[in-house]
Amino acid sequence: MKRFLVWIFFWIGKITLWPIQWIYFRKRVYYEDKKTTSRRIKGGALIISNHKGLMDFPMSMFIFPFHKLYCLMSELVYNHGKFLAHLTNIVGGIRVDRKNYDFGFMNKSLELLEKKKLLIIYPEGRVEVSDKTYPFHPSYILIALKSGAPIIPIYTDGKYKFKNRCHVVIGKAIYLRDYCNKENPTKEDIESLNQMIRSKIRSLEKICKLGIAKDKYAHGFQFKYLIKDLGRLLAFTMNIHFKTKVYNKGEHKKNLKIKGGGVIVANHSSFMDPLVLLNVFWRRRIYILTAEVVFDGHPHRSWLLNQLGCVRVDRRINDMEAIEKCLDIVRSGNLIVVFPSGHIDQYGQVDEFKGGAALMAMEAHVPIYPLYLGPRTSKLGRCPVWLGEKIDVEAIRTKDKLNKNDLNTISEILYNEIRKLEAIGLKEKK
């Protein structure tokens, strides 16, 4: 009878709190492999997660809505009064007395898994205070090996405020017996499996960041991009003034059709260059890396530039925030325009390039498209644009990690390609 009343209280509370948690967490769930991963888990399983905050377990309860989730909890939760201890038992808490080294929780965990229940464990044993993941306590490895239950790794970014949105990644199931069949695994075996699971959860963090970037810079109509889309249409109507003529490897085309994410590297000879590029790529949302001097001291213009897709970069410092934003843009399948000379070229000369464009392409694993903006023949003349051959940075890099030699090599190739396009433009002008 007591178990039945606990069951009733649990599901009534879960159903009642469902609208509130939907507003509070606003959770967005991603999958490592959506074809093989689902929130409807059949049979018992161990859910292993990083630990960002005290709301991790309540949030996880609503990620798996058709299951009652059990969780290992430290004795500190139970020492805050009988009411909290009783409530913890109702929602599925299993006491772990770390001070007395009581391993009774392992037998309870094995019993639950045998009954095909879901058990979530936070092996760090404490809440993360930074982006760094703490070492994992390996007791869950023994539970998984003895029970034969799969481990389902998940990652959460721990954003649990009304204004924020919580993001969660669910990984593919891992069967530890596929990696260790020993009845009595050694400490080295357990630690090796422990490090594998920890590395897996860290890899899910990258999937989470990529998913957030895709949501933030999504394709298709969205209300938040209304001003930017109107700006694209306005730029297209300005073609009456620019009379843009586009060339692709010497052949005239109405537009430059580039699929997927990439970095467009162009010379910079006029303040009108961004408008010309918005006109050329009016079918897509492109983003333009813009110097801080254009934003500073003009709050209204700064807001408008942000809405139109200009990314502010402070050239006086190593602006990693701007670089990260650019990486999110190209990883989500969009185009970022970079003027690598860092300023408007004087007297029509193409100055030497800096390595920022090469750095973005190598870090995001996307191609680079060299582009040359030619001078107008007259005030009413055409604006010629040449697109060079796509540069595959993956075929050029010599090492897996970023290194200065590869950055310099790609920057030099870019510079030479744009100089070639410049020569083509000057030849046709004559």
C-alpha positions as CSV (number, residue, x, y, z in Angstrom):
1,M,0.0,0.0,0.0
2,K,2.8,2.4,0.9
3,R,4.6,1.8,-2.4
4,F,1.3,2.4,-4.3
5,L,0.8,5.7,-2.5
6,V,4.4,6.8,-3.3
7,W,3.8,5.8,-7.0
8,I,0.5,7.9,-7.0
9,F,2.2,11.0,-5.4
10,F,5.1,10.8,-7.8
11,W,3.1,10.7,-11.1
12,I,0.6,13.3,-9.8
13,G,3.5,15.6,-9.1
14,K,5.2,14.9,-12.4
15,I,2.0,15.7,-14.4
16,T,1.2,18.8,-12.3
17,L,4.7,20.2,-12.7
18,W,5.0,19.5,-16.4
19,P,3.8,23.0,-17.6
20,I,6.0,24.7,-15.0
21,Q,9.1,22.8,-16.0
22,W,8.4,23.5,-19.7
23,I,8.5,27.2,-18.9
24,Y,11.4,27.1,-16.5
25,F,13.8,24.7,-18.3
26,R,12.7,25.3,-21.9
27,K,14.9,22.3,-22.7
28,R,16.2,21.5,-26.1
29,V,17.3,17.9,-26.6
30,Y,19.8,16.9,-29.2
31,Y,21.0,13.4,-30.1
32,E,24.3,11.9,-31.0
33,D,22.5,9.6,-33.5
34,K,18.8,10.3,-33.7
35,K,18.2,7.1,-35.7
36,T,19.4,4.8,-32.9
37,T,18.8,7.0,-29.8
38,S,15.4,7.7,-28.3
39,R,14.1,9.0,-25.0
40,R,11.8,6.0,-24.8
41,I,14.3,3.5,-23.4
42,K,13.4,-0.2,-23.2
43,G,14.7,-2.1,-20.3
44,G,17.1,-1.0,-17.5
45,A,19.8,1.4,-18.2
46,L,22.5,3.6,-16.4
47,I,22.3,7.2,-17.4
48,I,25.7,8.9,-16.8
49,S,25.8,12.7,-16.8
50,N,28.0,15.7,-16.0
51,H,26.8,17.7,-13.0
52,K,26.1,21.4,-13.7
53,G,23.7,22.2,-10.9
54,L,21.2,21.1,-8.3
55,M,18.4,21.2,-11.0
56,D,20.1,18.5,-13.1
57,F,18.0,15.7,-11.6
58,P,14.6,17.5,-11.8
59,M,15.4,18.4,-15.4
60,S,16.4,14.8,-16.2
61,M,13.1,13.5,-14.8
62,F,11.3,15.4,-17.6
63,I,13.7,14.4,-20.3
64,F,12.5,10.8,-19.9
65,P,8.8,11.5,-19.3
66,F,7.6,7.9,-19.5
67,H,9.9,6.5,-16.9
68,K,10.5,7.0,-13.2
69,L,14.1,8.0,-12.8
70,Y,16.1,6.9,-9.8
71,C,19.2,8.8,-8.7
72,L,22.2,8.2,-6.4
73,M,22.2,11.1,-3.9
74,S,24.7,12.0,-1.2
75,E,24.0,11.9,2.5
76,L,24.0,15.7,2.6
77,V,20.6,15.8,0.9
78,Y,19.1,13.5,3.6
79,N,20.7,15.5,6.5
80,H,18.5,18.6,5.8
81,G,15.4,17.3,7.7
82,K,13.0,14.4,7.5
83,F,10.6,16.1,5.1
84,L,13.3,16.6,2.4
85,A,14.6,13.0,3.0
86,H,11.0,11.7,2.6
87,L,10.5,13.8,-0.6
88,T,13.8,12.6,-2.0
89,N,12.7,9.0,-1.5
90,I,9.4,9.7,-3.3
91,V,11.1,11.1,-6.4
92,G,13.6,8.2,-6.6
93,G,16.6,9.1,-4.5
94,I,19.0,6.4,-3.3
95,R,21.2,7.4,-0.4
96,V,25.0,7.2,-0.8
97,D,26.8,7.6,2.5
98,R,30.3,8.7,1.4
99,K,31.7,9.4,4.8
100,N,31.1,5.8,6.1
101,Y,32.0,4.2,2.8
102,D,28.7,2.4,2.7
103,F,28.4,0.5,-0.5
104,G,24.8,-0.6,0.0
105,F,23.8,1.7,-2.8
106,M,25.4,-0.8,-5.3
107,N,23.1,-3.6,-4.3
108,K,20.1,-1.3,-4.6
109,S,21.3,-0.1,-8.0
110,L,21.6,-3.7,-9.2
111,E,18.1,-4.5,-8.0
112,L,16.6,-1.6,-9.8
113,L,18.4,-2.4,-13.1
114,E,17.3,-6.0,-12.8
115,K,13.7,-4.7,-12.5
116,K,14.4,-2.8,-15.8
117,K,14.4,0.7,-14.2
118,L,16.4,3.8,-15.2
119,L,19.2,4.9,-12.8
120,I,21.0,8.2,-13.3
121,I,24.4,8.8,-11.7
122,Y,26.5,11.9,-11.6
123,P,30.0,10.4,-11.1
124,E,31.7,13.7,-10.5
125,G,30.1,13.7,-7.0
126,R,29.9,17.4,-6.9
127,V,28.6,20.4,-8.9
128,E,30.9,21.8,-11.5
129,V,31.9,25.4,-10.7
130,S,33.4,26.1,-14.2
131,D,33.5,24.5,-17.6
132,K,36.0,22.0,-16.4
133,T,34.7,18.5,-15.8
134,Y,35.9,16.9,-12.5
135,P,37.3,13.4,-12.4
136,F,34.6,10.6,-12.4
137,H,34.3,8.2,-9.4
138,P,34.4,4.7,-11.0
139,S,31.7,2.9,-8.9
140,Y,29.2,3.1,-11.8
141,I,31.6,1.1,-13.9
142,L,31.2,-1.9,-11.6
143,I,27.4,-1.5,-11.5
144,A,27.3,-1.5,-15.3
145,L,29.6,-4.5,-15.6
146,K,27.8,-6.6,-13.0
147,S,24.3,-5.8,-14.3
148,G,25.1,-5.8,-18.0
149,A,22.9,-2.8,-18.4
150,P,23.8,-0.2,-21.1
151,I,25.3,3.2,-20.2
152,I,23.5,6.1,-21.8
153,P,25.8,9.2,-21.6
154,I,24.2,12.6,-21.6
155,Y,25.5,16.2,-21.4
156,T,23.7,19.3,-20.1
157,D,24.9,22.9,-20.2
158,G,23.1,23.6,-16.9
159,K,21.3,26.8,-17.9
160,Y,18.3,26.7,-15.6
161,K,16.8,30.2,-15.6
162,F,13.6,31.5,-17.1
163,K,15.5,33.7,-19.6
164,N,17.8,30.9,-20.6
165,R,17.2,27.6,-22.3
166,C,18.6,24.3,-21.1
167,H,20.4,22.2,-23.8
168,V,20.9,18.4,-23.4
169,V,22.6,15.9,-25.7
170,I,21.8,12.2,-25.4
171,G,24.5,9.8,-26.6
172,K,24.3,6.3,-28.0
173,A,24.1,3.4,-25.6
174,I,27.4,1.9,-24.5
175,Y,27.7,-1.7,-23.4
176,L,30.8,-2.0,-21.2
177,R,30.9,-5.8,-21.6
178,D,31.9,-5.2,-25.2
179,Y,35.1,-3.7,-24.0
180,C,35.8,-5.8,-20.9
181,N,34.6,-9.4,-20.4
182,K,36.6,-10.2,-17.3
183,E,34.7,-11.4,-14.2
184,N,37.2,-9.6,-12.0
185,P,38.4,-6.5,-13.9
186,T,41.6,-4.9,-12.6
187,K,41.9,-1.3,-11.4
188,E,43.5,-0.4,-14.8
189,D,40.6,-1.9,-16.7
190,I,38.1,0.1,-14.6
191,E,40.0,3.3,-14.9
192,S,40.3,2.8,-18.7
193,L,36.5,2.4,-19.0
194,N,36.0,5.3,-16.7
195,Q,38.1,7.6,-18.9
196,M,36.3,6.4,-22.0
197,I,32.9,7.4,-20.6
198,R,34.3,10.7,-19.4
199,S,35.7,11.5,-22.8
200,K,32.4,10.5,-24.4
201,I,30.5,13.0,-22.3
202,R,33.1,15.7,-23.2
203,S,32.5,14.9,-26.9
204,L,28.8,15.4,-26.4
205,E,29.6,18.9,-25.2
206,K,30.9,19.7,-28.8
207,I,27.6,18.3,-30.2
208,C,25.7,20.6,-27.8
209,K,27.6,23.7,-28.9
210,L,27.1,22.8,-32.6
211,G,23.4,22.3,-32.0
212,I,23.1,25.6,-30.3
213,A,24.9,27.3,-33.2
214,K,22.6,25.7,-35.7
215,D,19.5,26.9,-33.8
216,K,20.9,30.4,-33.4
217,Y,21.8,30.8,-37.1
218,A,19.1,28.6,-38.6
219,H,18.0,28.7,-42.2
220,G,14.5,29.5,-43.3
221,F,12.1,32.2,-42.1
222,Q,12.3,33.2,-38.5
223,F,10.9,36.4,-36.9
224,K,14.3,37.3,-35.3
225,Y,15.8,37.5,-38.7
226,L,13.1,39.8,-40.1
227,I,15.3,42.9,-40.2
228,K,18.2,41.0,-41.8
229,D,15.9,39.5,-44.4
230,L,14.5,42.9,-45.2
231,G,18.0,44.1,-45.6
232,R,18.8,41.4,-48.0
233,L,15.8,42.3,-50.2
234,L,16.8,46.0,-50.0
235,A,20.4,45.1,-51.1
236,F,18.9,43.2,-54.0
237,T,16.9,46.3,-55.1
238,M,20.2,48.3,-55.0
239,N,21.5,46.3,-57.8
240,I,20.0,49.0,-60.0
241,H,22.8,51.2,-58.7
242,F,25.6,48.7,-58.5
243,K,24.8,46.7,-61.6
244,T,26.8,43.8,-60.2
245,K,28.3,41.5,-62.8
246,V,29.4,38.2,-61.3
247,Y,32.1,35.9,-62.7
248,N,32.9,32.3,-61.6
249,K,36.2,31.1,-63.0
250,G,35.8,33.6,-65.8
251,E,32.2,32.6,-66.8
252,H,29.4,35.0,-66.2
253,K,26.7,33.9,-63.8
254,K,23.8,35.8,-62.2
255,N,24.9,34.8,-58.7
256,L,27.5,32.9,-56.9
257,K,25.9,29.6,-55.6
258,I,27.8,28.3,-52.7
259,K,26.3,25.5,-50.7
260,G,27.0,24.9,-47.0
261,G,29.2,26.8,-44.6
262,G,32.4,28.5,-45.6
263,V,34.7,31.5,-45.3
264,I,34.6,34.1,-48.1
265,V,37.9,36.0,-48.3
266,A,37.8,39.2,-50.3
267,N,39.9,42.3,-50.9
268,H,38.6,45.6,-49.4
269,S,38.8,48.7,-51.5
270,S,35.6,50.6,-50.6
271,F,33.1,51.2,-47.8
272,M,30.5,49.9,-50.3
273,D,32.0,46.4,-50.4
274,P,29.7,44.9,-47.8
275,L,26.6,46.3,-49.7
276,V,27.9,44.8,-52.9
277,L,28.4,41.4,-51.2
278,L,24.9,41.6,-49.7
279,N,23.6,42.2,-53.1
280,V,25.6,39.3,-54.6
281,F,24.6,36.8,-52.0
282,W,21.1,38.1,-51.4
283,R,19.6,34.6,-51.5
284,R,21.5,33.6,-48.4
285,R,22.1,35.2,-45.0
286,I,25.7,36.1,-45.0
287,Y,27.7,37.5,-42.0
288,I,30.5,40.1,-42.3
289,L,33.4,40.5,-39.9
290,T,33.4,44.2,-39.1
291,A,36.0,46.4,-37.3
292,E,35.1,47.9,-33.9
293,V,35.5,51.4,-35.2
294,V,32.3,51.1,-37.3
295,F,30.3,50.2,-34.1
296,D,31.9,52.5,-31.5
297,G,30.1,55.6,-30.5
298,H,27.0,54.9,-32.6
299,P,24.5,52.8,-30.6
300,H,21.7,53.0,-33.1
301,R,24.0,52.1,-36.0
302,S,25.6,49.4,-33.9
303,W,22.2,47.8,-33.3
304,L,21.3,48.0,-37.1
305,L,24.7,46.5,-38.1
306,N,24.1,43.6,-35.6
307,Q,20.6,43.0,-37.1
308,L,22.0,43.0,-40.7
309,G,24.6,40.3,-39.8
310,C,27.8,42.3,-39.0
311,V,30.0,40.6,-36.5
312,R,32.0,43.1,-34.3
313,V,35.7,42.3,-33.9
314,D,38.1,44.3,-31.8
315,R,41.4,44.5,-33.7
316,R,43.2,45.9,-30.7
317,I,43.0,42.7,-28.8
318,N,42.9,39.0,-29.5
319,D,39.1,38.9,-29.7
320,M,38.3,35.2,-29.1
321,E,34.6,36.0,-28.5
322,A,34.3,37.2,-32.1
323,I,36.2,34.2,-33.4
324,E,33.9,31.8,-31.5
325,K,30.9,33.6,-32.9
326,C,32.3,33.3,-36.4
327,L,33.0,29.6,-35.9
328,D,29.4,29.0,-34.8
329,I,28.2,30.8,-37.9
330,V,30.2,28.6,-40.4
331,R,29.6,25.4,-38.5
332,S,25.9,26.0,-38.7
333,G,26.1,26.1,-42.5
334,N,26.3,29.8,-43.1
335,L,28.9,32.1,-44.8
336,I,31.1,34.6,-43.1
337,V,32.9,37.3,-45.1
338,V,36.4,38.3,-44.0
339,F,38.5,41.2,-45.3
340,P,41.9,39.8,-44.2
341,S,43.9,42.9,-44.9
342,G,42.1,44.5,-41.9
343,H,41.5,47.8,-43.6
344,I,40.6,49.4,-46.9
345,D,43.4,48.9,-49.4
346,Q,45.0,52.1,-50.6
347,Y,45.3,52.9,-54.3
348,G,43.6,49.7,-55.4
349,Q,46.5,47.6,-54.0
350,V,45.8,44.2,-52.3
351,D,47.8,44.3,-49.0
352,E,49.1,41.3,-47.2
353,F,46.6,39.1,-45.4
354,K,46.3,38.3,-41.7
355,G,45.7,34.7,-40.6
356,G,42.2,35.1,-39.1
357,A,40.4,33.6,-42.1
358,A,42.7,30.6,-42.3
359,L,42.3,30.1,-38.5
360,M,38.5,30.0,-38.8
361,A,38.5,27.6,-41.8
362,M,40.9,25.2,-40.1
363,E,39.1,25.2,-36.8
364,A,35.6,24.7,-38.3
365,H,36.8,22.4,-41.1
366,V,35.1,24.4,-43.9
367,P,36.4,25.6,-47.2
368,I,37.6,29.0,-48.1
369,Y,36.3,30.9,-51.2
370,P,38.7,33.7,-52.5
371,L,36.8,36.6,-54.0
372,Y,37.9,39.7,-55.8
373,L,35.9,42.9,-55.9
374,G,36.9,44.8,-59.0
375,P,36.8,48.6,-59.3
376,R,33.9,50.3,-61.2
377,T,34.7,51.6,-64.6
378,S,32.7,54.8,-63.8
379,K,30.1,56.1,-61.3
380,L,27.4,54.5,-63.4
381,G,29.4,51.5,-64.5
382,R,29.2,47.9,-63.3
383,C,30.7,46.3,-60.2
384,P,32.6,43.2,-61.3
385,V,33.0,40.3,-58.9
386,W,35.2,37.3,-59.4
387,L,35.1,34.0,-57.5
388,G,38.2,31.8,-57.4
389,E,38.6,28.1,-56.9
390,K,37.5,26.7,-53.6
391,I,40.4,26.1,-51.3
392,D,40.1,22.9,-49.2
393,V,42.1,23.6,-46.1
394,E,41.9,19.9,-45.0
395,A,44.0,18.9,-47.9
396,I,46.6,21.6,-47.1
397,R,47.1,21.2,-43.4
398,T,50.0,19.0,-42.4
399,K,49.0,18.3,-38.8
400,D,45.7,17.6,-37.0
401,K,46.3,20.4,-34.6
402,L,46.5,24.1,-35.6
403,N,50.0,25.3,-36.2
404,K,51.5,28.5,-37.4
405,N,53.1,27.1,-40.6
406,D,49.8,25.8,-41.9
407,L,48.1,29.2,-41.2
408,N,50.9,31.0,-43.0
409,T,50.7,28.6,-46.0
410,I,46.9,29.0,-46.4
411,S,47.1,32.8,-46.0
412,E,49.8,32.9,-48.7
413,I,47.7,30.7,-51.0
414,L,44.7,33.0,-50.4
415,Y,46.7,36.1,-51.2
416,N,48.1,34.6,-54.4
417,E,44.6,33.5,-55.5
418,I,43.1,36.9,-55.1
419,R,46.1,38.5,-56.9
420,K,45.4,36.1,-59.8
421,L,41.7,37.2,-59.8
422,E,42.9,40.8,-59.7
423,A,45.1,40.2,-62.8
424,I,42.1,38.7,-64.6
425,G,40.0,41.7,-63.7
426,L,42.6,44.2,-64.9
427,K,43.0,42.2,-68.1
428,E,39.3,42.2,-68.9
429,K,39.1,45.9,-68.0
430,K,41.6,46.7,-70.7
